[in-house]
Structure formats: C-alpha cells, structure tokens
Amino acid sequence: MSNRSRRVLELKTELRLKGLKILKIGGAVITDKSPGVFDRAKMDTIERIAKEVATNPSGLILIHGVGSFGHPYVEKYGLKNGRWNVKGVAETHLACEKLCCMVCSALAKEGLNPAPIHPFTSFRIGNRLEFDANFIAELVDDGFVPVLHGDMVRSFDGYAVLSGDRIAAELAKTFGAEKLGFASDTAIVVDGRIVEEVNNDNVSLVLKKLEKETGKSDVTGGMRGKVLSVLEVARQSEVFIFSGLEPGNVAKFLVGEKVGTKIRLWK
C-alpha cells in the first residue's frame, strides 16, 4: 500500500472522529422555481448562506440542488424514465455547472476555498453510485470545501438525473458522516404542522402523508423522496431537514444546534 493510500484510509477514520458534516442546500432555496422560469438564481440568498457557511466550514462537504438551472431542462427535453438525448443532457449539465460556479464564487468571496466537483464527469450510476471517494476525502483533508450538485450523469443505459439528495445520502454513508443536513424550503410539514422528529414509531405515517403532498413538478421526488433517500443514513447519522430560507439556520446546523425536523432511526 502506498503512503498516499494509507493516508486516505487513515483520513476516513479521522473524519468520523472529527465529525464530518454534510450540508445539502435545496434548489428551491437558491433559485426561483416558478413555472416556466429557467436559470434564475437568488443571489442574495446564496451570498447569505455563504456567510453562514463561513462561520464554521471545517470538515464540511457541500451539495446544492439546481432548481431552475436543472428541472426545467429535464422537463423540456424529456430526460426521465430512461429517455435522453445529447443536446438535452449537454444543456442541462451546462446550466447546473453555471449555478455551481455562482455558489463557489460566493463561498470564495467569504474567504473559503471551494472545490467544485461536477457529477457529469465524476459520477456514474451502475448497480450502485460510482465515484472517487478518496479524491473527495483528500480535498477535505487538504482544507477545501468540496461543492457538488445535482446533475446529469452516465448510467448503465444512457444518462440519467442524479439528484443532490442522493449524492448527499451516498456521501454520508461512505464517510460515516456525523451529521447530514438538508437546507430545504421548509422542514417536514404534515397536516400544516412541522414534524419535530421522524423515528421508527412514526416514519411510515409521515411517508404516507407526504406521498399525498409531493408536488408532481419536482423531478427528484420532493420531500417524500428526500426522506426516502436518507432512511438508511438515519440509522448511523443524525439527519436534519430544515428551512434554508430562514436566516441563521445553516449556521445553527453547522455548530450542532437542532434545527427543523430531526430524523433518527434505530436498528
């Protein structure tokens, strides 16, 4: 085993001990997802979140949704259910990359060192989600803040949508993250009330109610899809879904305060 490989193995253990944080920022938080809108970023919100991230950026991996920089293109070109075309995939990816550059620029303005990782060229959907975990771990170890995003990626039968939610969940499992946070447009809301905690006792009921409320326009599954994507992770990590629109919530999550809905399942 090379010295570099040995250092990566040691790094993964060290990250668990230090408490790796993974934060996913929703596309609805940082873009305008109004019907028919393409490529409209909420720069004031992006800049405000960048300031909050800068308060405690150590041991952090950041993922963001793409909102109006991705979903409208998927609908326009019919990039769902195994269907794809080169022009649609290319335009969708370029729009996602553009938003990522905006996010990274805002982070850099706050003195951070973002490292953009575009899934289109670094992830693949096969029997499982394939990516270079060592590379991402090395970036964290070197002092960067890896920044990933929802994107189009190569799959076993062409190209498919890879959501930021799935990326966040897979990275949390791979690195044994201590905390996984979703800065969404809201916490989990059922029957008009915020759900304080999702656990083994109420998870089935919450999913059933969310199924009725999931918007059909969200190609990544809405809140129900988000919860489903983290059920396995919630057996090893603390998961929080909270409003990223409320100033201060991102900073609270990063310092370990409870925000929004906590998801914690036991085996």
C-alpha positions as CSV (number, residue, x, y, z in Angstrom):
1,M,0.0,0.0,0.0
2,S,1.4,3.4,-1.0
3,N,1.8,6.2,1.6
4,R,-1.0,8.2,-0.1
5,S,-3.4,5.2,0.0
6,R,-2.5,4.6,3.7
7,R,-3.2,8.3,4.4
8,V,-6.6,8.1,2.8
9,L,-7.6,5.1,4.9
10,E,-6.4,7.0,8.0
11,L,-8.3,10.1,6.8
12,K,-11.6,8.3,6.6
13,T,-11.3,7.2,10.3
14,E,-10.2,10.7,11.3
15,L,-13.2,12.3,9.6
16,R,-15.5,10.1,11.6
17,L,-13.7,11.0,14.8
18,K,-13.8,14.8,14.0
19,G,-17.5,14.8,13.0
20,L,-17.8,15.2,9.2
21,K,-20.7,17.5,8.3
22,I,-22.6,17.2,5.0
23,L,-24.9,20.0,4.0
24,K,-27.3,19.9,1.1
25,I,-28.9,23.2,0.0
26,G,-32.1,22.9,-1.8
27,G,-32.6,24.2,-5.3
28,A,-35.8,25.9,-4.2
29,V,-33.8,27.9,-1.7
30,I,-31.2,29.3,-4.0
31,T,-33.2,29.6,-7.3
32,D,-36.5,30.7,-8.5
33,K,-38.5,27.6,-9.4
34,S,-41.6,29.4,-10.6
35,P,-43.2,27.6,-13.6
36,G,-41.5,28.4,-16.9
37,V,-38.5,30.0,-15.3
38,F,-35.0,29.0,-16.4
39,D,-31.7,29.9,-14.9
40,R,-32.8,32.4,-12.2
41,A,-30.6,32.4,-9.1
42,K,-31.4,34.0,-5.8
43,M,-28.0,35.7,-5.4
44,D,-28.9,37.4,-2.1
45,T,-29.8,34.0,-0.6
46,I,-26.7,32.4,-2.0
47,E,-24.5,35.1,-0.5
48,R,-26.2,35.0,2.8
49,I,-25.8,31.2,3.1
50,A,-22.1,31.6,2.1
51,K,-21.6,33.9,5.0
52,E,-23.2,31.4,7.3
53,V,-21.1,28.5,6.0
54,A,-18.0,30.7,6.6
55,T,-18.7,30.7,10.3
56,N,-17.8,27.0,10.7
57,P,-16.6,25.5,7.4
58,S,-14.2,22.8,8.8
59,G,-14.9,19.2,7.9
60,L,-17.7,20.2,5.5
61,I,-18.9,18.8,2.2
62,L,-21.5,21.0,0.5
63,I,-24.1,19.8,-2.1
64,H,-26.7,22.0,-3.7
65,G,-29.8,21.4,-5.7
66,V,-30.1,23.1,-9.1
67,G,-33.8,24.2,-9.2
68,S,-34.5,26.3,-12.2
69,F,-31.0,25.5,-13.6
70,G,-31.9,21.8,-14.0
71,H,-35.5,20.8,-13.6
72,P,-36.9,22.9,-16.5
73,Y,-34.4,21.4,-18.8
74,V,-35.2,17.9,-17.7
75,E,-38.9,18.6,-18.5
76,K,-38.1,20.4,-21.8
77,Y,-36.0,17.6,-23.2
78,G,-37.9,14.7,-21.5
79,L,-34.8,13.4,-19.7
80,K,-36.7,11.0,-17.5
81,N,-37.6,7.3,-17.3
82,G,-34.6,6.2,-19.3
83,R,-35.1,8.7,-22.1
84,W,-32.3,11.0,-23.0
85,N,-30.7,12.9,-25.9
86,V,-27.3,14.5,-26.3
87,K,-28.4,18.1,-26.7
88,G,-30.7,17.9,-23.6
89,V,-28.0,16.3,-21.5
90,A,-25.4,18.8,-22.5
91,E,-27.6,21.9,-21.9
92,T,-28.8,20.6,-18.6
93,H,-25.3,19.9,-17.4
94,L,-24.0,23.3,-18.5
95,A,-26.8,25.1,-16.6
96,C,-26.1,23.1,-13.5
97,E,-22.4,23.9,-13.8
98,K,-23.2,27.6,-14.1
99,L,-25.1,27.6,-10.8
100,C,-22.3,25.7,-9.1
101,C,-19.9,28.4,-10.2
102,M,-22.1,31.1,-8.7
103,V,-22.2,29.2,-5.4
104,C,-18.4,28.6,-5.4
105,S,-17.8,32.3,-6.2
106,A,-19.9,33.4,-3.2
107,L,-18.0,31.0,-0.9
108,A,-14.7,32.2,-2.2
109,K,-15.8,35.8,-1.5
110,E,-16.2,34.8,2.1
111,G,-12.6,33.6,2.3
112,L,-13.4,29.9,1.8
113,N,-11.7,27.5,-0.6
114,P,-14.4,25.8,-2.6
115,A,-13.6,22.8,-4.8
116,P,-16.3,22.3,-7.4
117,I,-16.9,18.6,-8.4
118,H,-19.3,18.2,-11.3
119,P,-21.0,14.8,-11.2
120,F,-21.4,14.7,-15.0
121,T,-17.7,14.0,-15.3
122,S,-17.1,12.2,-12.0
123,F,-20.1,10.0,-11.1
124,R,-21.7,7.1,-12.8
125,I,-24.9,5.2,-12.0
126,G,-24.4,1.4,-12.2
127,N,-25.5,-1.2,-9.8
128,R,-24.6,1.4,-7.3
129,L,-23.5,5.0,-7.4
130,E,-19.8,5.1,-8.5
131,F,-17.4,7.9,-7.7
132,D,-13.9,8.5,-6.3
133,A,-14.4,8.8,-2.6
134,N,-10.7,9.0,-1.9
135,F,-10.4,12.2,-4.0
136,I,-13.3,13.9,-2.1
137,A,-11.8,12.8,1.2
138,E,-8.4,14.2,0.2
139,L,-9.9,17.6,-0.7
140,V,-11.5,17.8,2.8
141,D,-8.1,16.8,4.3
142,D,-6.3,19.5,2.3
143,G,-8.6,22.2,3.5
144,F,-11.0,22.6,0.6
145,V,-14.8,22.6,0.8
146,P,-15.9,20.2,-1.9
147,V,-19.0,21.5,-3.7
148,L,-21.2,19.1,-5.6
149,H,-24.6,19.5,-7.2
150,G,-27.5,17.7,-8.9
151,D,-26.6,16.8,-12.5
152,M,-27.0,14.5,-15.5
153,V,-24.7,11.5,-15.2
154,R,-23.8,8.4,-17.2
155,S,-25.9,5.4,-16.3
156,F,-26.0,1.8,-17.4
157,D,-28.4,2.6,-20.2
158,G,-27.5,6.1,-21.2
159,Y,-27.8,9.2,-19.0
160,A,-30.0,10.0,-16.0
161,V,-30.8,12.6,-13.4
162,L,-28.7,12.3,-10.3
163,S,-30.2,14.4,-7.5
164,G,-28.3,16.3,-4.9
165,D,-30.3,14.5,-2.3
166,R,-28.9,11.2,-3.4
167,I,-25.4,12.5,-3.6
168,A,-25.7,13.8,0.0
169,A,-27.0,10.5,1.3
170,E,-24.4,8.4,-0.5
171,L,-21.5,10.6,0.7
172,A,-22.9,10.4,4.3
173,K,-22.9,6.6,4.1
174,T,-19.5,6.4,2.5
175,F,-17.7,8.6,5.0
176,G,-19.8,7.8,8.1
177,A,-20.8,11.5,8.5
178,E,-21.8,12.5,12.0
179,K,-24.4,15.0,10.7
180,L,-26.3,15.3,7.4
181,G,-28.4,18.5,6.9
182,F,-30.9,19.5,4.2
183,A,-31.4,23.2,4.0
184,S,-34.7,22.9,2.1
185,D,-37.5,25.5,1.6
186,T,-39.2,24.1,4.8
187,A,-38.8,21.5,7.5
188,I,-41.0,18.4,7.2
189,V,-44.6,19.6,7.4
190,V,-47.6,17.2,7.8
191,D,-51.2,18.5,8.2
192,G,-49.9,22.0,8.4
193,R,-47.5,21.4,11.3
194,I,-43.8,21.0,11.5
195,V,-42.8,17.4,12.4
196,E,-40.2,17.8,15.2
197,E,-38.8,14.3,14.8
198,V,-39.2,11.3,12.5
199,N,-38.3,8.0,14.1
200,N,-39.2,4.3,13.9
201,D,-42.6,5.0,15.5
202,N,-43.9,7.5,13.0
203,V,-41.9,7.1,9.8
204,S,-44.5,5.0,7.9
205,L,-47.2,7.5,8.7
206,V,-45.1,10.5,7.7
207,L,-44.2,8.9,4.4
208,K,-47.8,8.1,3.7
209,K,-48.9,11.6,4.3
210,L,-46.0,13.1,2.3
211,E,-47.0,10.9,-0.6
212,K,-50.2,12.8,-1.0
213,E,-48.5,16.2,-0.7
214,T,-45.5,15.6,-3.1
215,G,-45.5,18.0,-6.0
216,K,-45.5,16.3,-9.4
217,S,-43.3,19.1,-10.8
218,D,-40.3,18.1,-8.8
219,V,-38.4,15.6,-10.9
220,T,-36.4,14.4,-7.9
221,G,-39.3,13.3,-5.7
222,G,-40.0,16.3,-3.4
223,M,-39.9,16.0,0.4
224,R,-41.0,12.3,0.3
225,G,-38.1,11.5,-2.0
226,K,-35.8,13.3,0.3
227,V,-36.9,11.3,3.4
228,L,-36.7,8.0,1.5
229,S,-33.2,8.8,0.4
230,V,-31.9,9.2,4.0
231,L,-33.7,6.3,5.8
232,E,-30.6,4.1,5.7
233,V,-28.3,7.0,6.6
234,A,-30.5,7.9,9.6
235,R,-29.5,4.6,11.2
236,Q,-25.9,5.8,11.5
237,S,-26.0,9.6,11.4
238,E,-28.1,12.5,12.7
239,V,-30.2,13.9,9.8
240,F,-31.9,17.3,9.9
241,I,-34.3,18.8,7.4
242,F,-34.8,22.5,8.0
243,S,-35.7,25.8,6.3
244,G,-32.7,27.2,4.5
245,L,-34.8,30.3,3.8
246,E,-34.7,31.3,7.5
247,P,-31.5,33.3,8.2
248,G,-29.3,31.6,10.8
249,N,-30.5,28.1,10.3
250,V,-27.5,27.0,8.3
251,A,-25.1,28.4,10.9
252,K,-27.0,26.7,13.7
253,F,-26.8,23.3,11.9
254,L,-23.0,23.7,11.4
255,V,-22.4,24.3,15.1
256,G,-24.6,21.4,16.2
257,E,-27.9,23.0,17.2
258,K,-31.1,21.3,16.5
259,V,-33.0,22.9,13.6
260,G,-36.2,21.9,11.8
261,T,-37.0,18.2,11.7
262,K,-34.6,15.6,13.1
263,I,-34.6,12.1,11.6
264,R,-33.1,9.4,13.7
265,L,-33.9,5.7,13.3
266,W,-32.7,2.8,15.4
267,K,-32.0,-0.7,14.1
